[in-house]
Amino acid sequence: MTTIPIHRAPDDPISRQALALAGVFQAAGVVDDLARHGQADERSWTTLIRATVDTNPESFEAIYGGHPNYLRQGLELLDAVVGRKQANPAVLRYGFSLLLLMQKLRKNDDMLDMLGSRLTRVQGQAEHFGDTHENVVASLGELYQDTLSTFKYRIVVQGEPSLLQQHMMPERVRAALLAGVRFALLWHQQGGRRWKLIFQRNALKKALDQLNHA
């Protein structure tokens, strides 16, 4: 993955919410790409996994790699949603489903604790093998299956059955979904709320325009 210069994260809450929400929709886009095409953009994928594995980032911008370009796919998808442009309905469904799943997770302290303790172990794996190593991805997929997929509300991923049955594909899809929930939690921590997507759409669109030209 090509290194991109560090970019200072914006201080205003709307821009930070936009970046976190872009992470959610980047996860949604990666899930759809994996399910329909069997592959995803490497930078998008690696950004998601690194954000999930790093349980103690040194700064807000460190979570997504230090520059908005690491969230380029998500920013473009979110821009389409906010601008009411034509967007992939499956990606929209996954994105908003991840926000709903995050809300359910926030009400379950035991599950939050389990996620925290097991992600710490996965971080140790990543330090040994590398962030996107098969063992790390398998652990993230297993963690999603043991926690978030046990809710009555589940995200059903649709795509090419032959691709979804390929080696490591279920684990990769689940790892991307886990990353989406991680960014959804970040969005909430930065003051993001679903009603703001409607009432602050213009402010969000302005922030996205600035980030897309960063």
N, C-alpha and C positions, 0 to 999 in steps of 0.2 A: 504494500500500500504506500503510495507516494506521500511523503511528509509535507504537510501544509503549515505555513508559518502560524505561530500563535496569534490569536486575535482576541483582544480584551473583550470580555463579555459585557454587554450593555447593562447599565445599572437600573434602567427603568423596568418595573415589574411586567409590563405588557410584552416587552421584547424577550424577557426571560421565559415568560409563559409560552410565547411563540416558539422558542427554541425547544422547550420541553415537549410541547405538543407536536412539533415536527418530528421528534423522536418517536412519539406514539404512531404517527402516520407512516414514518419510515419503516417501523416494524410491520405495520399493516401491509405496506407495499412489498416488503421482502417476503412475507408469508405468502402473498398472492403470487409473486414471481416464482417462488419455490414450488408452490402447488401446481402452477400452470405450465412452467417452463423447466423446472428442475434445477434452476440456478438463479442466483441473485447478484446484484452488483457487489463486488468484493469490498469496496470501501464502505458501502451502506451496511453490509453484513458485519464486518469487523468492528465498526463503530458501535453497533448494537451490543455485540458480545462483550467488548471491552467495558462499556458502560455498566453492564450487568455484573461483571466479575469484580470490578473495582468497588469494593464495599466502603471504602473510606477515601473518596477523592479529595485532593488538596484544595480544590476550588470548584466553583460552578462550571467554568468552561472546561475544566479537566474531564468532566463527565463525558462530554461528547467529542473530545479530542482537541479542543482549543480553537477551532475555527468553524464558522457556519457551514463551510463546504463539506464537512464530514456529515452534515445532516441535509445535504442538498436535495436528495430524493424526497425526504420528508417535508422540507420547506416548499418544494414545488407541488407536492400533493396537497398540503395544507392551503397553499395559495389558491389552488383550484376549488377547494371546499369553501373557503372564506369568500372568494370572488364569485361564487356560484357558477363556476364554469363546469363543463362536462367532466365528470370524474368517474372512475371505475367504481361501480356500485359495490363490488366485493370488498375493495379497499376501504370504502366508506363504512361498510358494515363492520369490518374487522376493527377499524379505528375507534368507532364509537362503542363497540363491544368491549374493547380494552379499557376504556374509561369507566364503563359500568362494572367491569370485573374489579378494577381498582377500588371503586367505592365499596364493594362487598368485602374486599380484603381489609380495608381500613377499619372495618367493624369487627374484625376477627384477630384479637391480640395473639392468640396461640399460634395462628398461622403466620403472622408477622414475625413472631419469635423464631419459629421453625425456619422460615425463609432466611432470616438474618444469620442464624447459626450455621445452616448448611451452605449458604453463600460464602461464608468465611472459609469453609473447607474447600469449596470450589476455587476460591482465590489462591489457596495453597497449591492446588493442582495446576492452575494457570501459570503460577510462578515457576513450576517445575517443567511443564510440557509446552507452555505457550498459550496465549489467550484463546485461540481458535482451534486448538488441537481437538481431535475427535473425542478424546476422553473427557475434556472439559465440556464440549457441546453435549455429550451424552449425559453428563451429570446435570447440566442445566435443564435438559429435556426431561430427565427423570424427576427433577425438583418441581417443575411445572406440573407434571402428571400427578405427583404425590400431594400437591397443595391446591393450586388454582383450578385444576380440572375436576376437583371433587365437589365444587359448588354445583347446585342444581342448574344454575345458568352456565352453560358451556358455549364456547366458541366452536362452531362447526366449520372446518376448513374444507372448501370445495376446490377441486382441481382435477388433474389427470390421474386416475387411479393407478396407472402403471408407474407414474413418477412418485406418487405419494408412498408407494410400496418399496421404493428403492432403498438401498442400504443407507442408513443414517438420516433419511429424509424426515421421518416422524420426529426424530430428536432435534433436527435443525429447525423444523417448524415450531416445535414447542419452545425451543430456546429463544426464537424470535418473538414469540408471544410473551414469554417471560420478560424479555427486554422491553416490550411495549408497555407492560404493566409497571416496570421500573420507571420509565419515562412519564407514565401517567401519574405515578406518585410524586415525581419531581414537579410536574405541572401543578398538582394540587398544593404542594409545599410552597410554590411560588405565587399562590393566590388564585390559580386557575379554577374556574367553576363552569359548569355546562351552560348556565344561564348567561354567562359573560360572552359565550360564543355568539349569542344573538345580539345582546345589547351593547357589546363593545366590538362588534365586527369591524367597524371602520378603523378603530384604533389598532386592532390586530392586523388589518390589511396594511396599514401604514408601516407597522413594525416589520411585517414580512417583506415589504418593498425594500426597506433599508437593509435587511439581512440578506436578501437575494442579490444585492449589489455590493455586499461587503467584500 
